[in-house]
Structure formats: structure tokens, C-alpha cells
């Protein structure tokens, strides 16, 4: 099966004339006209699991001809079960919502932005600048982030959380009552899969089968049943809590959703992409998910405390005075944040073990495996063990990364209890 994005031939299949005019109004001089374009898949294989991803170059006539480089995410064009899943679970609606909020927050004119601009954000389509053309790069998913990349990303996550905290404070002041994001948008940001769903039960089945296939350690015969119970209970931890700080949580900070800018070999800034999975919860959940998704166990053992303290320092420095007073009234400080990190640890591990089979797979193999409409629903809701274990036998990094987190979660929360 060919990657669906490669079948796009006409620009009009993706963007309307009205949308193109809007993009030109943001990127070109008045009266500029599109004279040609190039459109192609963003990557070889699959770039992400919640849409088709394209790169578009518009050749625009101003005084001279200039190129406008764009990145586009659309609903899947040739996988209807996946398109239905994305729509039913509000993934694109979440991202459209967050860019609406970002417009109110602003902040993209910063020389070190933590988030991208978006020219178009609807329930079907997202269009933003192609950051690759601006020098930003992703980090290979086959590796682990080093300290430099972790610290730079933690800075951007802290600024993201602080920007929303300031936004919520401003809304509270303007409306003369505490602002509750969930009252306005709770129906949009409700959890799509991390509760007692077939997808989560299939994740537990895969963890059990992966350990039995590759681990040299001994596990109980009822491991799968105990994992199902653990996973469901753990999902209950990730939610809105009264009487503490809650922010928009990204919830999907894996390698493809973080782009880095460099000075030589040193990462100097990180932009956070892809807000289709956002939730509303204490910010510690984002940091624990990020650390488990991108770093190795030995790194966390050595540097976790330093990373979390760095995050909180940047977060505090990014708060306005009204928000500092609001957090003081909630008794939210560094010690409180660190306590929340411990509460969030297990969910950070669970999310990692659940999505690693997708995010770590070779992009071409992942496209063939997880983007086939004939098997999509079965692999999502019943069992994905066969293709995952088969690829793990062939790909050492894929196997080792999954095995490390799977062994850690079982040893700490099942065998250790």
C-alpha cells in the first residue's frame, strides 16, 4: 500500500482558494499571486499517527518570485477507519482549540518561540510554517535525548505552562471569577483512549507478550490481567484536580513533536508541536511523560531532579505578578511540584509503554503496519503483538527501548507491591 499523502496531486485537494488567500495575507505582499507549487509527503513512511503530513512550497509572484514553505496536516485521505477515529475522538478539534487559545496568548514573535504559528487551524486541516526550512530539526527516535536537549525542551515546556497559567489568571481577573478551562472546553479535551478502552487493554496485552518473548526475568502467569488492572487504575490519576495548579498539558512530547534549533552542535531552542492530545491537569504530568518518552533510565536516575528544578525555575521566572499571587494562594511551590511529579510518575511510564510500539517503529514499517485500513481497527482494539514483536526481533533499538520501560513498570508497580 502506498503512503496516502503521495497520491495528492492537486493543491485544491488540500486547501480551498479562501484558505490560500488567507495564507498569502499572512506571508506575502498585497496582490501577490501563486504561480506554481510543489506538494509532497512530509517524510518517507509515516510522520505521525493522527493524520497525513505534507510539505507544500508555494511559488509566489510579488516584485520577484519568492518561495513560501509550509507544513500541512490533514485528515487521512486513504484510511477511513483512522479518519473516523481522529474525528470521533476530537484529536483535530483539540488542536484547533489550542491554536485559538494561542492567538489570545500570543508569544510567537519571541526570538526563541516555544510553539509554532498556525495560518489555518480547522477540524480537518492545520497549516503552519515549515520549520525545517527555518533550520529546525527533529532528534532521531532511535536515540535518547542528552542533557542539552532535555534542558532546552524543559525550558520550552515551562514557558508553555507558564503562558497558560498567566492566561488563566488574566481570564480570572477580567471575568471577576476563577477561570475554569474545563467549564468552557471540557467536552473537547475529554480523554480519548487512556481509560478502560479496547486500545488500553490491547496495550496491556502487548506489554505482557513483549516481556514473555524477550525478557530473561520471570513473571506471574496472570501478568496480562494484572497489567490491565494497573493500567486502568493509573489512568484515573491523570485528571483535573481542585485546589492546585492545572494547565493545558501537551501529553505527547515524543521525538517527532519537538523540533530543535542549533548553534553548531548545541541545541539552543525547542519548539513544541502537535497538540492533538492535550488535556487539562497538573503540569507535572507533562514533565514525567516527556522524561520517560525521551530519556533512558540511567539518565533519569542521574539528572531527573536537576531537570525538574530547572523546569520549575524557568516556569517561575515566566509568571506574571498576578499569577505568582494566585499560585501562592494555592500553596503551589517547588516542593509541591516535586510531590506532583511523583504522583505523575506511573502515568508517565504507562503512556510511554503504550505508545512506544508506534513511535519507535521504523517509519516505513510503521506506515505498512499501522496505516492499513484493513487491519487498522484490529491492531488498535484487539492485539498488535504480532507485528510489534516481529519488528522487535529485527530492530535492536526498538526491542531494547520497549523492554527497558516494560520491565521497569512491572518490577516497580506489580512485582514490587
Secondary structure as the mmCIF struct_conf table of DSSP 4:
data_model
#
loop_
_struct_conf.conf_type_id
_struct_conf.id
_struct_conf.beg_label_comp_id
_struct_conf.beg_label_asym_id
_struct_conf.beg_label_seq_id
_struct_conf.end_label_comp_id
_struct_conf.end_label_asym_id
_struct_conf.end_label_seq_id
HELX_RH_3T_P HELX_RH_3T_P1 UNK A 4 UNK A 7
HELX_RH_3T_P HELX_RH_3T_P2 UNK A 11 UNK A 13
TURN_TY1_P TURN_TY1_P1 UNK A 14 UNK A 14
HELX_RH_AL_P HELX_RH_AL_P1 UNK A 17 UNK A 27
BEND BEND1 UNK A 28 UNK A 28
TURN_TY1_P TURN_TY1_P2 UNK A 30 UNK A 31
STRN STRN1 UNK A 33 UNK A 41
BEND BEND2 UNK A 42 UNK A 45
BEND BEND3 UNK A 47 UNK A 47
BEND BEND4 UNK A 49 UNK A 51
STRN STRN2 UNK A 52 UNK A 61
BEND BEND5 UNK A 62 UNK A 64
STRN STRN3 UNK A 65 UNK A 74
BEND BEND6 UNK A 77 UNK A 78
HELX_RH_AL_P HELX_RH_AL_P2 UNK A 80 UNK A 88
TURN_TY1_P TURN_TY1_P3 UNK A 89 UNK A 90
HELX_RH_AL_P HELX_RH_AL_P3 UNK A 91 UNK A 105
TURN_TY1_P TURN_TY1_P4 UNK A 108 UNK A 109
BEND BEND7 UNK A 110 UNK A 110
TURN_TY1_P TURN_TY1_P5 UNK A 111 UNK A 112
BEND BEND8 UNK A 114 UNK A 114
STRN STRN4 UNK A 115 UNK A 115
BEND BEND9 UNK A 119 UNK A 119
STRN STRN5 UNK A 120 UNK A 121
BEND BEND10 UNK A 123 UNK A 124
STRN STRN6 UNK A 125 UNK A 129
HELX_RH_3T_P HELX_RH_3T_P3 UNK A 131 UNK A 134
TURN_TY1_P TURN_TY1_P6 UNK A 135 UNK A 135
STRN STRN7 UNK A 137 UNK A 137
HELX_LH_PP_P HELX_LH_PP_P1 UNK A 138 UNK A 140
TURN_TY1_P TURN_TY1_P7 UNK A 141 UNK A 142
BEND BEND11 UNK A 143 UNK A 143
HELX_RH_AL_P HELX_RH_AL_P4 UNK A 147 UNK A 175
TURN_TY1_P TURN_TY1_P8 UNK A 176 UNK A 176
BEND BEND12 UNK A 177 UNK A 177
HELX_RH_AL_P HELX_RH_AL_P5 UNK A 181 UNK A 185
TURN_TY1_P TURN_TY1_P9 UNK A 186 UNK A 188
BEND BEND13 UNK A 189 UNK A 190
BEND BEND14 UNK A 192 UNK A 196
HELX_RH_AL_P HELX_RH_AL_P6 UNK A 198 UNK A 214
BEND BEND15 UNK A 216 UNK A 217
TURN_TY1_P TURN_TY1_P10 UNK A 221 UNK A 222
HELX_RH_AL_P HELX_RH_AL_P7 UNK A 223 UNK A 235
TURN_TY1_P TURN_TY1_P11 UNK A 236 UNK A 237
BEND BEND16 UNK A 238 UNK A 239
TURN_TY1_P TURN_TY1_P12 UNK A 242 UNK A 243
BEND BEND17 UNK A 244 UNK A 244
STRN STRN8 UNK A 247 UNK A 249
BEND BEND18 UNK A 254 UNK A 254
HELX_RH_3T_P HELX_RH_3T_P4 UNK A 255 UNK A 257
STRN STRN9 UNK A 258 UNK A 263
TURN_TY1_P TURN_TY1_P13 UNK A 264 UNK A 265
STRN STRN10 UNK A 266 UNK A 272
TURN_TY1_P TURN_TY1_P14 UNK A 276 UNK A 277
STRN STRN11 UNK A 279 UNK A 281
TURN_TY1_P TURN_TY1_P15 UNK A 283 UNK A 283
HELX_RH_AL_P HELX_RH_AL_P8 UNK A 284 UNK A 294
BEND BEND19 UNK A 295 UNK A 295
HELX_RH_AL_P HELX_RH_AL_P9 UNK A 297 UNK A 317
TURN_TY1_P TURN_TY1_P16 UNK A 318 UNK A 318
HELX_RH_AL_P HELX_RH_AL_P10 UNK A 321 UNK A 329
TURN_TY1_P TURN_TY1_P17 UNK A 330 UNK A 331
BEND BEND20 UNK A 333 UNK A 333
HELX_RH_AL_P HELX_RH_AL_P11 UNK A 334 UNK A 359
TURN_TY1_P TURN_TY1_P18 UNK A 360 UNK A 360
BEND BEND21 UNK A 361 UNK A 361
HELX_RH_AL_P HELX_RH_AL_P12 UNK A 363 UNK A 370
BEND BEND22 UNK A 371 UNK A 371
TURN_TY1_P TURN_TY1_P19 UNK A 373 UNK A 375
HELX_RH_AL_P HELX_RH_AL_P13 UNK A 376 UNK A 381
TURN_TY1_P TURN_TY1_P20 UNK A 382 UNK A 382
HELX_RH_AL_P HELX_RH_AL_P14 UNK A 385 UNK A 394
HELX_RH_AL_P HELX_RH_AL_P15 UNK A 396 UNK A 410
HELX_RH_PI_P HELX_RH_PI_P1 UNK A 411 UNK A 415
TURN_TY1_P TURN_TY1_P21 UNK A 416 UNK A 416
#
